[in-house]
Amino acid sequence: MVTISDRRSVIVYANPATERVSGYTPEEFMALDPFERIHPEDRPRCEEVFEELANTPGLSISLEHRVRHKDGTWRWVEGTFSSLFDDPDVGGLLATVRDVTERKRAEQALRASEEKYHSLFETIDEGFCIVEVIFDEAGEPIDYRFLEVNPAFERHTGLRDAAGRRMRELEPRHEEHWFETYGRIARTGEPERFQNPAE
């Protein structure tokens, strides 16, 4: 949606997409106080942005914040706000806004999932690591790099500060069957359970 407000923050124009984003018709939307719709936690930042735009002609600022939809729910929006205060015919603020609620929900769900994963990763008793298999030009596995290791992995293997390092750097004499096995799994994507010695 696109809106224009004057120097007093009164909305003087709202395009037809306003109803899809806010639930209000353009006419209804223009009768609202825009700051009344902003979530109380986000309002101070939005007021700061408006003040900065009012004092800096030609400035544009992107901002994500929550607004109340006509149905009463809080929605996340992403807006680009541009100062028109140097324009004698308008003298206000141009706002281009889109609803990003679903994206924010997905981001929050991902963060929650990652936090749960890292909590489990750090506290399980089993040694756990994620490795990147390194192949030579002929496609043969020649090494692997540790991307992540948990504390139990360090306790079980004695390998310290392994994350980011290659196995041959940590232990040049490491048995070849490890590289062959990990290479096969990386190529095929098929899981395997196995027991092998590691001197």
C-alpha positions as CSV (number, residue, x, y, z in Angstrom):
1,M,0.0,0.0,0.0
2,V,1.1,3.6,-0.6
3,T,0.1,6.5,1.6
4,I,1.1,10.2,1.8
5,S,0.8,12.2,5.0
6,D,1.2,15.9,5.6
7,R,3.4,17.8,8.0
8,R,0.8,17.2,10.8
9,S,0.9,13.4,10.2
10,V,-2.6,13.6,8.7
11,I,-3.0,11.0,5.9
12,V,-4.0,12.8,2.7
13,Y,-3.7,9.9,0.3
14,A,-4.1,6.1,0.5
15,N,-4.1,3.9,-2.6
16,P,-6.6,0.9,-3.1
17,A,-4.1,-1.6,-1.8
18,T,-4.6,-0.1,1.6
19,E,-7.6,-2.2,2.3
20,R,-5.8,-5.5,1.5
21,V,-3.0,-4.6,3.9
22,S,-4.9,-2.8,6.7
23,G,-8.5,-4.0,6.4
24,Y,-9.6,-0.3,6.1
25,T,-10.8,1.3,2.9
26,P,-8.7,4.2,1.7
27,E,-11.3,6.6,3.0
28,E,-11.5,4.9,6.4
29,F,-7.7,4.8,6.6
30,M,-7.3,8.5,5.9
31,A,-9.5,9.3,8.9
32,L,-7.3,7.4,11.3
33,D,-4.4,8.6,13.4
34,P,-1.5,6.5,12.0
35,F,0.3,6.5,15.3
36,E,-2.7,5.1,17.2
37,R,-2.5,1.9,15.0
38,I,1.2,1.3,15.9
39,H,2.0,-1.3,18.6
40,P,2.9,0.5,21.8
41,E,6.4,-1.1,21.9
42,D,7.1,0.0,18.4
43,R,5.7,3.5,18.6
44,P,8.7,5.3,20.1
45,R,11.0,4.1,17.2
46,C,8.4,5.1,14.6
47,E,8.1,8.6,16.2
48,E,11.9,8.9,16.0
49,V,11.9,7.9,12.4
50,F,9.2,10.5,11.6
51,E,11.1,13.2,13.4
52,E,14.3,12.3,11.5
53,L,12.5,12.3,8.2
54,A,10.8,15.7,9.0
55,N,14.3,17.2,9.6
56,T,16.0,15.6,6.6
57,P,14.5,16.3,3.2
58,G,15.1,13.6,0.7
59,L,15.8,10.9,3.3
60,S,14.4,7.4,3.1
61,I,14.2,4.9,5.9
62,S,13.1,1.3,5.9
63,L,11.4,0.0,9.1
64,E,9.6,-3.1,10.3
65,H,7.0,-2.7,13.0
66,R,3.6,-3.9,14.2
67,V,0.3,-2.3,13.4
68,R,-3.3,-3.1,14.4
69,H,-5.4,-4.5,11.5
70,K,-9.1,-3.5,11.3
71,D,-9.9,-7.0,12.6
72,G,-8.0,-6.2,15.9
73,T,-5.0,-8.4,15.2
74,W,-1.5,-7.2,15.3
75,R,0.3,-7.5,11.9
76,W,4.0,-7.0,11.0
77,V,4.6,-4.6,8.2
78,E,7.7,-3.5,6.4
79,G,7.7,0.1,5.2
80,T,9.9,2.4,3.3
81,F,9.3,6.0,4.4
82,S,10.6,8.9,2.3
83,S,10.7,12.5,3.3
84,L,8.7,14.9,1.1
85,F,9.1,17.8,3.5
86,D,11.0,19.8,0.9
87,D,8.0,19.5,-1.6
88,P,5.9,22.7,-1.2
89,D,2.8,20.9,-2.7
90,V,3.0,17.9,-0.3
91,G,5.3,18.7,2.5
92,G,5.0,15.4,4.3
93,L,5.8,11.7,4.2
94,L,5.5,9.0,1.5
95,A,5.1,5.5,2.8
96,T,5.2,2.3,0.9
97,V,4.1,-0.6,3.1
98,R,3.6,-4.3,2.8
99,D,2.4,-7.0,5.2
100,V,5.2,-9.3,6.3
101,T,3.4,-11.1,9.1
102,E,3.8,-14.6,7.6
103,R,7.5,-14.1,7.1
104,K,8.0,-12.9,10.7
105,R,6.1,-15.9,12.0
106,A,8.3,-18.2,9.9
107,E,11.4,-16.4,11.2
108,Q,10.2,-16.7,14.8
109,A,9.4,-20.4,14.4
110,L,12.8,-21.0,12.9
111,R,14.5,-19.2,15.8
112,A,12.5,-21.3,18.3
113,S,13.5,-24.5,16.4
114,E,17.2,-23.5,16.3
115,E,17.2,-22.7,20.0
116,K,15.6,-26.1,20.8
117,Y,18.2,-27.8,18.5
118,H,21.1,-26.0,20.1
119,S,19.9,-26.7,23.6
120,L,19.6,-30.5,22.7
121,F,22.9,-30.4,20.8
122,E,24.8,-28.9,23.8
123,T,23.3,-31.1,26.5
124,I,23.0,-34.7,25.1
125,D,25.5,-37.2,26.4
126,E,26.3,-38.6,23.0
127,G,29.1,-37.2,21.0
128,F,27.7,-35.4,18.0
129,C,29.3,-33.6,15.0
130,I,28.4,-32.2,11.6
131,V,31.1,-32.6,9.0
132,E,31.7,-31.4,5.4
133,V,33.3,-34.1,3.3
134,I,36.2,-32.9,1.1
135,F,36.7,-34.7,-2.3
136,D,39.7,-34.5,-4.6
137,E,39.4,-33.7,-8.3
138,A,38.7,-37.4,-9.1
139,G,35.8,-37.4,-6.7
140,E,37.5,-39.4,-4.0
141,P,37.0,-38.4,-0.3
142,I,40.3,-37.2,1.1
143,D,39.4,-35.3,4.3
144,Y,36.5,-33.8,6.2
145,R,36.0,-30.5,8.0
146,F,34.1,-30.2,11.3
147,L,31.3,-27.7,11.0
148,E,29.8,-28.2,14.5
149,V,30.7,-30.4,17.5
150,N,29.0,-30.6,20.9
151,P,30.8,-30.8,24.3
152,A,30.2,-34.6,24.5
153,F,32.1,-35.1,21.2
154,E,35.1,-33.3,22.6
155,R,35.0,-35.5,25.8
156,H,34.6,-38.7,23.9
157,T,37.3,-38.1,21.2
158,G,39.8,-35.8,23.0
159,L,39.7,-33.5,19.9
160,R,39.7,-29.9,21.2
161,D,38.5,-26.8,19.2
162,A,37.7,-29.0,16.2
163,A,35.0,-26.8,14.7
164,G,36.2,-25.2,11.5
165,R,39.3,-27.6,11.3
166,R,40.0,-30.5,9.1
167,M,40.5,-34.1,10.4
168,R,43.9,-34.5,8.7
169,E,45.0,-31.3,10.4
170,L,43.9,-32.6,13.8
171,E,45.1,-36.2,13.3
172,P,47.2,-36.9,10.1
173,R,47.2,-40.7,10.8
174,H,43.4,-41.0,10.9
175,E,42.3,-44.3,9.4
176,E,41.2,-44.2,5.7
177,H,38.0,-46.1,6.3
178,W,36.5,-43.0,8.0
179,F,37.0,-40.9,4.9
180,E,35.7,-43.7,2.6
181,T,32.6,-44.2,4.8
182,Y,31.7,-40.5,5.1
183,G,32.4,-39.9,1.4
184,R,30.0,-42.7,0.5
185,I,27.3,-41.4,2.8
186,A,27.7,-37.8,1.5
187,R,27.5,-39.0,-2.1
188,T,24.5,-41.3,-1.7
189,G,22.6,-39.5,1.0
190,E,21.9,-42.9,2.5
191,P,22.3,-43.2,6.3
192,E,24.4,-46.0,7.8
193,R,25.1,-47.4,11.2
194,F,28.6,-48.8,11.7
195,Q,31.3,-49.5,14.3
196,N,34.9,-48.8,13.3
197,P,38.1,-48.4,15.3
198,A,39.8,-45.1,15.7
199,E,43.3,-45.4,17.1
